[in-house]
Amino acid sequence: MTPVTPTTIFFVGDLILDEPNPDSFFDLARATLQSADLVIGHVEVPHTMRGVEQSSDVPAPPANPEHLAALARANFHVATLAGNHMFDQGTAGVADTIAALRAENIVTVGAGMNLNEARQPAIIERNGLRIGVLSYNCVGPRDSWAKHNKAGVAYLHVLTHYELNYATPGGPPTIYTFAEPDSLEAMQADVESLRSQVDVLTVAFHKGVAHTPALIAMYERQVAKAAIDAGADIVVGHHAHILRGIETYKGKPIFHGLGNFVTVTRALNIENNASPERLAWAKRRRELFGFEPDPDYPTYPFHSEAKNAVIAFCEVSPTGVTRAGFIPCWITPSGQPEVLTRNDRGEAVAAYVAQITAKAGLKGTFEWEGERVFIKAAKARS
């Protein structure tokens, strides 16, 4: 019997296309991206020329909708949109981003003109397989959440509780985070509903503590495992702008944070920042998270460890995920993700992923096969 060629899905983290000539930022990864059957990425900011800036948080500047065509030319097929910035330019920002992506035949998921639309799954067919994708924002702000009569994103409400460890008022607390039960059940209901319609099911969560190496908050493993318990085959995370560890649960891969991919912006620079809100946040986040962006990276104002990047992949069949892993990448000073091979540089990124996985207390273990790194424990759905 002729062996069946597996269908390959690639996943990348945050995509911000604020800079001119967006196609150029994909050039060092283009050939690799084009080798996949399906490519899924997270579009972080609204793309509109007519939005109205919202003031409830630190709003991201809008990007040109025409820049999204670069995603199609780089072989992207699905854009998850449930993130904390998608409503930063109001209803027009959501509508224009969705319209521009769909005009490029990129399927969108996680945002809509109301909550029902935002919770609708993406379903894509590849090689006779039906692949479903759901997308949820776990990090707020509440103004980004869609409602029955308001545009926005699908969300999973996460609660934070501070428990003082000893009797000194104001002392350092233990921080507990967990999903609000009704919100968690709503997400699981979406997964259960989609399960019978697809062969492979992915859930993407916008989650985590930004700019902090290795840290995985308590709720992150809770929501990832809850999605798998409800029927998901793959869980991916993004938002932290830095890589997170990888584990498996019931044989299913969980990529807790895919970090950045093409994430080029000057909105968080201190120099020449015309927005008082963004300038204040650019200064404060350096104090909060204890890092200085590399001056040699003018369009990449992130933690030095965020130069480590990956393309996650899953090989899938009608039984689910057969194998999973990642392709090491490195963000260059120009903001381009460069795909690495199994040389000293690729080995260093793979070692970094193993290090942050272990530091977070996760059980993921990895091995090279050819030019890719595989998760040893990823198995097919029984």
Buried (B, 14 or more C-beta within 10 A) or exposed (E): EEEEEBBBBBBBBBBBBBBEEBBBBBEBBBEBBEEBBBBBBBBBBBBBEEBEBBEEBBBBBBBBBEBBBBBBBBBBBBBBBBBBBBBBBBBBBBBBBBBBBEEBEBBBBBBBBBBEBBBBBBBBEBBEBBBBBBBBBBBBBEBBBBEEEBBBBBBBBBEEEEEEEEEEEEEEEEEEBBBEEEBBBBBBEBBBBBBEEBBBBBBBBBBBBBBBBBBBBBBBBBBBBBBBBBBBBBBBBBBBBBBBBBBBBEBBBBBBBBBBBBBBBBBBBEEEBEBEEBBEBBEEBBEEBEBEBBEEBBBBBBBEBBBBBBBBBBBBBEEBBBBBBBBBBBBBEBBBBBBBEBEEBBBEBBEBBBBBBBEBEBEBBBEBEEBBBBBEBBBBBE
